[in-house]
Amino acid sequence: MEALTAQLRRAGIPHAHPSGALDLLVLHPEVAAQVLAGGCRVYLCATCGSWLDATRAIAHQDALPTHDVQGFNMPAE
């Protein structure tokens, strides 16, 4: 969880904290794995708080055009 929080902060995600990292690990383990691997892009919906990979981010934005989906580049470690 600490490594995930640190990786989120390195990517410049505002308000990255351990409880958010825990939510990511529990609710979206496939996205958490991408974040920990680094060198990828993940997406956070600022409207509903969903974490998404690239494919799901496009579908989410298409299905809910009023939602604000923001992408973050995860630096390689």
PDB file as gemmi writes it, atoms N, CA and C in Angstrom:
CRYST1    1.000    1.000    1.000  90.00  90.00  90.00 P 1                      
ATOM      1  N   MET A   1       0.814  -1.178   0.000  1.00  0.00           N  
ATOM      2  CA  MET A   1       0.000   0.000   0.000  1.00  0.00           C  
ATOM      3  C   MET A   1       0.871   1.260   0.000  1.00  0.00           C  
ATOM      4  N   GLU A   2       1.962   1.213   0.776  1.00  0.00           N  
ATOM      5  CA  GLU A   2       2.858   2.373   0.809  1.00  0.00           C  
ATOM      6  C   GLU A   2       3.511   2.615  -0.542  1.00  0.00           C  
ATOM      7  N   ALA A   3       3.910   1.537  -1.214  1.00  0.00           N  
ATOM      8  CA  ALA A   3       4.531   1.673  -2.538  1.00  0.00           C  
ATOM      9  C   ALA A   3       3.534   2.251  -3.538  1.00  0.00           C  
ATOM     10  N   LEU A   4       2.289   1.819  -3.442  1.00  0.00           N  
ATOM     11  CA  LEU A   4       1.264   2.326  -4.350  1.00  0.00           C  
ATOM     12  C   LEU A   4       1.006   3.811  -4.089  1.00  0.00           C  
ATOM     13  N   THR A   5       0.927   4.205  -2.833  1.00  0.00           N  
ATOM     14  CA  THR A   5       0.737   5.619  -2.487  1.00  0.00           C  
ATOM     15  C   THR A   5       1.888   6.459  -3.017  1.00  0.00           C  
ATOM     16  N   ALA A   6       3.108   5.974  -2.835  1.00  0.00           N  
ATOM     17  CA  ALA A   6       4.287   6.704  -3.324  1.00  0.00           C  
ATOM     18  C   ALA A   6       4.257   6.836  -4.840  1.00  0.00           C  
ATOM     19  N   GLN A   7       3.872   5.771  -5.541  1.00  0.00           N  
ATOM     20  CA  GLN A   7       3.813   5.814  -7.003  1.00  0.00           C  
ATOM     21  C   GLN A   7       2.747   6.808  -7.463  1.00  0.00           C  
ATOM     22  N   LEU A   8       1.612   6.851  -6.788  1.00  0.00           N  
ATOM     23  CA  LEU A   8       0.558   7.807  -7.134  1.00  0.00           C  
ATOM     24  C   LEU A   8       1.059   9.245  -6.946  1.00  0.00           C  
ATOM     25  N   ARG A   9       1.789   9.485  -5.872  1.00  0.00           N  
ATOM     26  CA  ARG A   9       2.327  10.831  -5.631  1.00  0.00           C  
ATOM     27  C   ARG A   9       3.354  11.215  -6.695  1.00  0.00           C  
ATOM     28  N   ARG A  10       4.204  10.254  -7.099  1.00  0.00           N  
ATOM     29  CA  ARG A  10       5.186  10.534  -8.150  1.00  0.00           C  
ATOM     30  C   ARG A  10       4.502  10.897  -9.467  1.00  0.00           C  
ATOM     31  N   ALA A  11       3.319  10.341  -9.681  1.00  0.00           N  
ATOM     32  CA  ALA A  11       2.571  10.638 -10.911  1.00  0.00           C  
ATOM     33  C   ALA A  11       1.863  11.985 -10.831  1.00  0.00           C  
ATOM     34  N   GLY A  12       1.900  12.620  -9.660  1.00  0.00           N  
ATOM     35  CA  GLY A  12       1.275  13.933  -9.514  1.00  0.00           C  
ATOM     36  C   GLY A  12      -0.207  13.884  -9.242  1.00  0.00           C  
ATOM     37  N   ILE A  13      -0.695  12.743  -8.742  1.00  0.00           N  
ATOM     38  CA  ILE A  13      -2.121  12.645  -8.438  1.00  0.00           C  
ATOM     39  C   ILE A  13      -2.393  13.392  -7.145  1.00  0.00           C  
ATOM     40  N   PRO A  14      -3.268  14.392  -7.225  1.00  0.00           N  
ATOM     41  CA  PRO A  14      -3.547  15.183  -6.034  1.00  0.00           C  
ATOM     42  C   PRO A  14      -4.232  14.341  -4.961  1.00  0.00           C  
ATOM     43  N   HIS A  15      -3.912  14.623  -3.742  1.00  0.00           N  
ATOM     44  CA  HIS A  15      -4.540  13.982  -2.583  1.00  0.00           C  
ATOM     45  C   HIS A  15      -4.287  12.485  -2.517  1.00  0.00           C  
ATOM     46  N   ALA A  16      -3.167  12.003  -3.047  1.00  0.00           N  
ATOM     47  CA  ALA A  16      -2.830  10.582  -2.928  1.00  0.00           C  
ATOM     48  C   ALA A  16      -2.551  10.283  -1.463  1.00  0.00           C  
ATOM     49  N   HIS A  17      -3.253   9.308  -0.927  1.00  0.00           N  
ATOM     50  CA  HIS A  17      -3.086   8.944   0.481  1.00  0.00           C  
ATOM     51  C   HIS A  17      -3.312   7.447   0.644  1.00  0.00           C  
ATOM     52  N   PRO A  18      -2.867   6.874   1.754  1.00  0.00           N  
ATOM     53  CA  PRO A  18      -2.961   5.422   1.931  1.00  0.00           C  
ATOM     54  C   PRO A  18      -4.376   4.860   1.812  1.00  0.00           C  
ATOM     55  N   SER A  19      -5.377   5.550   2.300  1.00  0.00           N  
ATOM     56  CA  SER A  19      -6.730   4.997   2.206  1.00  0.00           C  
ATOM     57  C   SER A  19      -7.197   4.933   0.748  1.00  0.00           C  
ATOM     58  N   GLY A  20      -6.804   5.911  -0.063  1.00  0.00           N  
ATOM     59  CA  GLY A  20      -7.117   5.866  -1.485  1.00  0.00           C  
ATOM     60  C   GLY A  20      -6.376   4.741  -2.186  1.00  0.00           C  
ATOM     61  N   ALA A  21      -5.122   4.513  -1.786  1.00  0.00           N  
ATOM     62  CA  ALA A  21      -4.351   3.407  -2.361  1.00  0.00           C  
ATOM     63  C   ALA A  21      -4.983   2.074  -1.984  1.00  0.00           C  
ATOM     64  N   LEU A  22      -5.473   1.964  -0.757  1.00  0.00           N  
ATOM     65  CA  LEU A  22      -6.139   0.737  -0.335  1.00  0.00           C  
ATOM     66  C   LEU A  22      -7.409   0.502  -1.151  1.00  0.00           C  
ATOM     67  N   ASP A  23      -8.189   1.548  -1.373  1.00  0.00           N  
ATOM     68  CA  ASP A  23      -9.381   1.425  -2.215  1.00  0.00           C  
ATOM     69  C   ASP A  23      -9.010   0.946  -3.611  1.00  0.00           C  
ATOM     70  N   LEU A  24      -7.932   1.493  -4.154  1.00  0.00           N  
ATOM     71  CA  LEU A  24      -7.489   1.104  -5.490  1.00  0.00           C  
ATOM     72  C   LEU A  24      -7.085  -0.366  -5.517  1.00  0.00           C  
ATOM     73  N   LEU A  25      -6.354  -0.810  -4.491  1.00  0.00           N  
ATOM     74  CA  LEU A  25      -5.926  -2.213  -4.430  1.00  0.00           C  
ATOM     75  C   LEU A  25      -7.115  -3.160  -4.326  1.00  0.00           C  
ATOM     76  N   VAL A  26      -8.110  -2.784  -3.524  1.00  0.00           N  
ATOM     77  CA  VAL A  26      -9.257  -3.663  -3.287  1.00  0.00           C  
ATOM     78  C   VAL A  26     -10.248  -3.626  -4.444  1.00  0.00           C  
ATOM     79  N   LEU A  27     -10.563  -2.428  -4.928  1.00  0.00           N  
ATOM     80  CA  LEU A  27     -11.625  -2.278  -5.919  1.00  0.00           C  
ATOM     81  C   LEU A  27     -11.150  -2.442  -7.355  1.00  0.00           C  
ATOM     82  N   HIS A  28      -9.899  -2.088  -7.617  1.00  0.00           N  
ATOM     83  CA  HIS A  28      -9.388  -2.123  -8.992  1.00  0.00           C  
ATOM     84  C   HIS A  28      -7.976  -2.710  -9.009  1.00  0.00           C  
ATOM     85  N   PRO A  29      -7.837  -3.986  -8.637  1.00  0.00           N  
ATOM     86  CA  PRO A  29      -6.478  -4.554  -8.542  1.00  0.00           C  
ATOM     87  C   PRO A  29      -5.721  -4.557  -9.863  1.00  0.00           C  
ATOM     88  N   GLU A  30      -6.425  -4.666 -10.994  1.00  0.00           N  
ATOM     89  CA  GLU A  30      -5.732  -4.673 -12.283  1.00  0.00           C  
ATOM     90  C   GLU A  30      -5.129  -3.305 -12.578  1.00  0.00           C  
ATOM     91  N   VAL A  31      -5.801  -2.231 -12.179  1.00  0.00           N  
ATOM     92  CA  VAL A  31      -5.256  -0.886 -12.365  1.00  0.00           C  
ATOM     93  C   VAL A  31      -4.125  -0.647 -11.374  1.00  0.00           C  
ATOM     94  N   ALA A  32      -4.277  -1.128 -10.144  1.00  0.00           N  
ATOM     95  CA  ALA A  32      -3.215  -0.991  -9.144  1.00  0.00           C  
ATOM     96  C   ALA A  32      -1.940  -1.674  -9.633  1.00  0.00           C  
ATOM     97  N   ALA A  33      -2.072  -2.819 -10.274  1.00  0.00           N  
ATOM     98  CA  ALA A  33      -0.904  -3.527 -10.803  1.00  0.00           C  
ATOM     99  C   ALA A  33      -0.211  -2.702 -11.877  1.00  0.00           C  
ATOM    100  N   GLN A  34      -0.991  -2.032 -12.721  1.00  0.00           N  
ATOM    101  CA  GLN A  34      -0.408  -1.167 -13.753  1.00  0.00           C  
ATOM    102  C   GLN A  34       0.330   0.000 -13.112  1.00  0.00           C  
ATOM    103  N   VAL A  35      -0.259   0.578 -12.063  1.00  0.00           N  
ATOM    104  CA  VAL A  35       0.366   1.712 -11.371  1.00  0.00           C  
ATOM    105  C   VAL A  35       1.697   1.277 -10.767  1.00  0.00           C  
ATOM    106  N   LEU A  36       1.702   0.131 -10.091  1.00  0.00           N  
ATOM    107  CA  LEU A  36       2.931  -0.342  -9.455  1.00  0.00           C  
ATOM    108  C   LEU A  36       3.999  -0.705 -10.474  1.00  0.00           C  
ATOM    109  N   ALA A  37       3.576  -1.186 -11.651  1.00  0.00           N  
ATOM    110  CA  ALA A  37       4.533  -1.529 -12.701  1.00  0.00           C  
ATOM    111  C   ALA A  37       5.185  -0.270 -13.281  1.00  0.00           C  
ATOM    112  N   GLY A  38       4.461   0.835 -13.266  1.00  0.00           N  
ATOM    113  CA  GLY A  38       4.988   2.094 -13.781  1.00  0.00           C  
ATOM    114  C   GLY A  38       5.070   2.114 -15.291  1.00  0.00           C  
ATOM    115  N   GLY A  39       5.378   3.275 -15.814  1.00  0.00           N  
ATOM    116  CA  GLY A  39       5.511   3.433 -17.247  1.00  0.00           C  
ATOM    117  C   GLY A  39       4.212   3.269 -18.001  1.00  0.00           C  
ATOM    118  N   CYS A  40       3.082   3.587 -17.355  1.00  0.00           N  
ATOM    119  CA  CYS A  40       1.778   3.417 -17.990  1.00  0.00           C  
ATOM    120  C   CYS A  40       0.920   4.656 -17.727  1.00  0.00           C  
ATOM    121  N   ARG A  41      -0.251   4.639 -18.273  1.00  0.00           N  
ATOM    122  CA  ARG A  41      -1.206   5.724 -18.064  1.00  0.00           C  
ATOM    123  C   ARG A  41      -2.465   5.128 -17.456  1.00  0.00           C  
ATOM    124  N   VAL A  42      -2.958   5.739 -16.376  1.00  0.00           N  
ATOM    125  CA  VAL A  42      -4.211   5.331 -15.762  1.00  0.00           C  
ATOM    126  C   VAL A  42      -5.110   6.555 -15.657  1.00  0.00           C  
ATOM    127  N   TYR A  43      -6.366   6.309 -15.407  1.00  0.00           N  
ATOM    128  CA  TYR A  43      -7.363   7.372 -15.437  1.00  0.00           C  
ATOM    129  C   TYR A  43      -8.195   7.356 -14.170  1.00  0.00           C  
ATOM    130  N   LEU A  44      -8.501   8.535 -13.682  1.00  0.00           N  
ATOM    131  CA  LEU A  44      -9.350   8.714 -12.515  1.00  0.00           C  
ATOM    132  C   LEU A  44     -10.517   9.600 -12.922  1.00  0.00           C  
ATOM    133  N   CYS A  45     -11.729   9.143 -12.664  1.00  0.00           N  
ATOM    134  CA  CYS A  45     -12.901   9.975 -12.927  1.00  0.00           C  
ATOM    135  C   CYS A  45     -13.085  10.891 -11.731  1.00  0.00           C  
ATOM    136  N   ALA A  46     -12.911  12.169 -11.956  1.00  0.00           N  
ATOM    137  CA  ALA A  46     -13.046  13.145 -10.883  1.00  0.00           C  
ATOM    138  C   ALA A  46     -14.497  13.275 -10.433  1.00  0.00           C  
ATOM    139  N   THR A  47     -15.437  12.841 -11.251  1.00  0.00           N  
ATOM    140  CA  THR A  47     -16.842  12.953 -10.920  1.00  0.00           C  
ATOM    141  C   THR A  47     -17.288  11.851  -9.966  1.00  0.00           C  
ATOM    142  N   CYS A  48     -16.941  10.593 -10.287  1.00  0.00           N  
ATOM    143  CA  CYS A  48     -17.429   9.478  -9.462  1.00  0.00           C  
ATOM    144  C   CYS A  48     -16.325   8.745  -8.707  1.00  0.00           C  
ATOM    145  N   GLY A  49     -15.056   9.076  -8.975  1.00  0.00           N  
ATOM    146  CA  GLY A  49     -13.953   8.464  -8.251  1.00  0.00           C  
ATOM    147  C   GLY A  49     -13.507   7.107  -8.766  1.00  0.00           C  
ATOM    148  N   SER A  50     -13.998   6.678  -9.922  1.00  0.00           N  
ATOM    149  CA  SER A  50     -13.609   5.389 -10.488  1.00  0.00           C  
ATOM    150  C   SER A  50     -12.191   5.446 -11.050  1.00  0.00           C  
ATOM    151  N   TRP A  51     -11.416   4.379 -10.803  1.00  0.00           N  
ATOM    152  CA  TRP A  51     -10.101   4.212 -11.408  1.00  0.00           C  
ATOM    153  C   TRP A  51     -10.260   3.337 -12.628  1.00  0.00           C  
ATOM    154  N   LEU A  52      -9.617   3.702 -13.715  1.00  0.00           N  
ATOM    155  CA  LEU A  52      -9.839   3.027 -14.982  1.00  0.00           C  
ATOM    156  C   LEU A  52      -8.533   2.837 -15.738  1.00  0.00           C  
ATOM    157  N   ASP A  53      -8.482   1.752 -16.514  1.00  0.00           N  
ATOM    158  CA  ASP A  53      -7.391   1.620 -17.465  1.00  0.00           C  
ATOM    159  C   ASP A  53      -7.841   2.315 -18.748  1.00  0.00           C  
ATOM    160  N   ALA A  54      -7.006   2.321 -19.772  1.00  0.00           N  
ATOM    161  CA  ALA A  54      -7.307   3.101 -20.974  1.00  0.00           C  
ATOM    162  C   ALA A  54      -8.608   2.671 -21.645  1.00  0.00           C  
ATOM    163  N   THR A  55      -8.820   1.380 -21.791  1.00  0.00           N  
ATOM    164  CA  THR A  55     -10.026   0.887 -22.459  1.00  0.00           C  
ATOM    165  C   THR A  55     -11.282   1.280 -21.693  1.00  0.00           C  
ATOM    166  N   ARG A  56     -11.252   1.085 -20.401  1.00  0.00           N  
ATOM    167  CA  ARG A  56     -12.424   1.418 -19.586  1.00  0.00           C  
ATOM    168  C   ARG A  56     -12.645   2.930 -19.510  1.00  0.00           C  
ATOM    169  N   ALA A  57     -11.572   3.707 -19.558  1.00  0.00           N  
ATOM    170  CA  ALA A  57     -11.727   5.162 -19.506  1.00  0.00           C  
ATOM    171  C   ALA A  57     -12.497   5.669 -20.718  1.00  0.00           C  
ATOM    172  N   ILE A  58     -12.199   5.135 -21.888  1.00  0.00           N  
ATOM    173  CA  ILE A  58     -12.906   5.550 -23.104  1.00  0.00           C  
ATOM    174  C   ILE A  58     -14.376   5.168 -23.008  1.00  0.00           C  
ATOM    175  N   ALA A  59     -14.646   3.941 -22.571  1.00  0.00           N  
ATOM    176  CA  ALA A  59     -16.032   3.486 -22.440  1.00  0.00           C  
ATOM    177  C   ALA A  59     -16.780   4.298 -21.391  1.00  0.00           C  
ATOM    178  N   HIS A  60     -16.119   4.609 -20.288  1.00  0.00           N  
ATOM    179  CA  HIS A  60     -16.725   5.395 -19.210  1.00  0.00           C  
ATOM    180  C   HIS A  60     -17.104   6.785 -19.714  1.00  0.00           C  
ATOM    181  N   GLN A  61     -16.179   7.421 -20.406  1.00  0.00           N  
ATOM    182  CA  GLN A  61     -16.429   8.769 -20.916  1.00  0.00           C  
ATOM    183  C   GLN A  61     -17.532   8.756 -21.977  1.00  0.00           C  
ATOM    184  N   ASP A  62     -17.569   7.716 -22.802  1.00  0.00           N  
ATOM    185  CA  ASP A  62     -18.624   7.604 -23.818  1.00  0.00           C  
ATOM    186  C   ASP A  62     -19.992   7.393 -23.172  1.00  0.00           C  
ATOM    187  N   ALA A  63     -20.048   6.557 -22.146  1.00  0.00           N  
ATOM    188  CA  ALA A  63     -21.318   6.250 -21.487  1.00  0.00           C  
ATOM    189  C   ALA A  63     -21.806   7.396 -20.602  1.00  0.00           C  
ATOM    190  N   LEU A  64     -20.868   8.133 -20.031  1.00  0.00           N  
ATOM    191  CA  LEU A  64     -21.208   9.211 -19.093  1.00  0.00           C  
ATOM    192  C   LEU A  64     -20.472  10.489 -19.493  1.00  0.00           C  
ATOM    193  N   PRO A  65     -20.937  11.163 -20.553  1.00  0.00           N  
ATOM    194  CA  PRO A  65     -20.187  12.312 -21.080  1.00  0.00           C  
ATOM    195  C   PRO A  65     -20.059  13.490 -20.107  1.00  0.00           C  
ATOM    196  N   THR A  66     -20.860  13.536 -19.068  1.00  0.00           N  
ATOM    197  CA  THR A  66     -20.738  14.629 -18.102  1.00  0.00           C  
ATOM    198  C   THR A  66     -19.654  14.368 -17.060  1.00  0.00           C  
ATOM    199  N   HIS A  67     -19.095  13.156 -17.060  1.00  0.00           N  
ATOM    200  CA  HIS A  67     -18.037  12.832 -16.104  1.00  0.00           C  
ATOM    201  C   HIS A  67     -16.697  13.357 -16.602  1.00  0.00           C  
ATOM    202  N   ASP A  68     -15.857  13.761 -15.666  1.00  0.00           N  
ATOM    203  CA  ASP A  68     -14.549  14.333 -15.966  1.00  0.00           C  
ATOM    204  C   ASP A  68     -13.467  13.294 -15.689  1.00  0.00           C  
ATOM    205  N   VAL A  69     -13.020  12.615 -16.743  1.00  0.00           N  
ATOM    206  CA  VAL A  69     -12.005  11.570 -16.606  1.00  0.00           C  
ATOM    207  C   VAL A  69     -10.638  12.176 -16.897  1.00  0.00           C  
ATOM    208  N   GLN A  70      -9.725  12.047 -15.914  1.00  0.00           N  
ATOM    209  CA  GLN A  70      -8.395  12.635 -16.022  1.00  0.00           C  
ATOM    210  C   GLN A  70      -7.357  11.529 -16.108  1.00  0.00           C  
ATOM    211  N   GLY A  71      -6.407  11.676 -17.019  1.00  0.00           N  
ATOM    212  CA  GLY A  71      -5.343  10.683 -17.169  1.00  0.00           C  
ATOM    213  C   GLY A  71      -4.084  11.098 -16.450  1.00  0.00           C  
ATOM    214  N   PHE A  72      -3.372  10.096 -15.917  1.00  0.00           N  
ATOM    215  CA  PHE A  72      -2.122  10.344 -15.231  1.00  0.00           C  
ATOM    216  C   PHE A  72      -1.066   9.385 -15.763  1.00  0.00           C  
ATOM    217  N   ASN A  73       0.103   9.900 -16.084  1.00  0.00           N  
ATOM    218  CA  ASN A  73       1.223   9.054 -16.507  1.00  0.00           C  
ATOM    219  C   ASN A  73       1.945   8.545 -15.275  1.00  0.00           C  
ATOM    220  N   MET A  74       2.091   7.236 -15.187  1.00  0.00           N  
ATOM    221  CA  MET A  74       2.828   6.629 -14.080  1.00  0.00           C  
ATOM    222  C   MET A  74       4.267   6.465 -14.511  1.00  0.00           C  
ATOM    223  N   PRO A  75       5.180   7.129 -13.834  1.00  0.00           N  
ATOM    224  CA  PRO A  75       6.584   7.023 -14.228  1.00  0.00           C  
ATOM    225  C   PRO A  75       7.136   5.628 -13.955  1.00  0.00           C  
ATOM    226  N   ALA A  76       8.020   5.183 -14.809  1.00  0.00           N  
ATOM    227  CA  ALA A  76       8.714   3.912 -14.557  1.00  0.00           C  
ATOM    228  C   ALA A  76       9.673   4.109 -13.398  1.00  0.00           C  
ATOM    229  N   GLU A  77       9.773   3.111 -12.567  1.00  0.00           N  
ATOM    230  CA  GLU A  77      10.663   3.244 -11.406  1.00  0.00           C  
ATOM    231  C   GLU A  77      12.077   2.898 -11.759  1.00  0.00           C  
TER     232      GLU A  77                                                      
END                                                                             
